[in-house]
Amino acid sequence: MADIYLRATDPVASSPHRKPAPSSSGIPLTFSYAPSSDGTDENILILLHGLGDSHLPFAKLGQSVNLPQTAVLALRAPEQIPYLYEQAFQWYSSFDPLGDIIEHPNPTPALELIAKVLNHLTTDCTWPPNRIHIFGFGQGGSVAAESALAWWKRELARARMKSRIEEVNKGEKDCGAPSNSEDVQVPRSLGSVVSVSGPLLSYSTLDTPCQTPLLLFHRASLAKGAFTSFSKGFVRAQEIVKSDGQGEESMPCSRDEWQPVMQFWSEALGRRMGDGLYEVTGDTMYSLGR
């Protein structure tokens, strides 16, 4: 399996910079973490595997993609699938006691876990939210998109609270009292989300849609109507539809299929010492999970 690389189109001189590594006390999941291979942790890519898989193949994927100035954090879903004695995990309960698929699953427990991960990364590991990028496949793709929406809802709530505090402080200042409003820009969006064959599980009713850039990659057999719910929840949503040759739910599996994902990342990734585009180089062939 060859590697894909993104190469800066113009040289950037910057000293190496590392973020604090995530800790098991801050992340309530089994995980694999690797800092950026080029010594500058400007972005972090969170990888969420699909139903019946584990984090290890996606940790390898993150390092093979080798995005510039980007650390990789692959998370393992919290629940082992019942009655299976292999390393097969799920982000939320997907089967009823008879083994049938639950048609309307509840992802709330998974979203609460991802919220704790994001809080740890932003608070303890000093990652700005707009430098946090999430990639998910299948069930993990649904959790990735839903987590970005949940983050945005919390940020909107913080923005409303900040506005109220500022109004109170303004009144107190007019009366001679000191101002103590929080000097934090809100709402803050995440860096980006890529969902591969992962539908939204909720119906978005946001008055202010999420500002996080989103890319939905899926197969033609899953494409009908799938993008509508995303476009209602995300301001900057893109759709990539490929043929069904690799099955209804499958990862990008050729250089041609990975190219739009890499292009999306080249535009979404932050870069230290200035912004710029990246050139995709190398060939790749991935076949991961279900």
Buried (B, 14 or more C-beta within 10 A) or exposed (E): EEEBBBEBEEEBEBEEEEBEEBEEEBBBBBBBBBBBBBEBBBBBBBBBBBBBBBBBBBBBBBBBBBBBBBBBBBBBBBBBBEEEEEEBBBBBBBBEEEEEEEEEBEBEEBBEBBBBBBEBBBEBBEBBBBBBBBBBBBBBBBBBBBBBBBBBBBBBEBBEEBEEBBEBBEEEEEEEEEEEBEEEEBBBBBBBBBBBBBBBBBEBEBEEBBBBBBBBBBBEEBBEEBBEBBBBBBBBBBBBBBEEEBEEBBBBBBBEBBBBBBBBBBEBBBBBEEEBEBEBEEEBEBEBBB
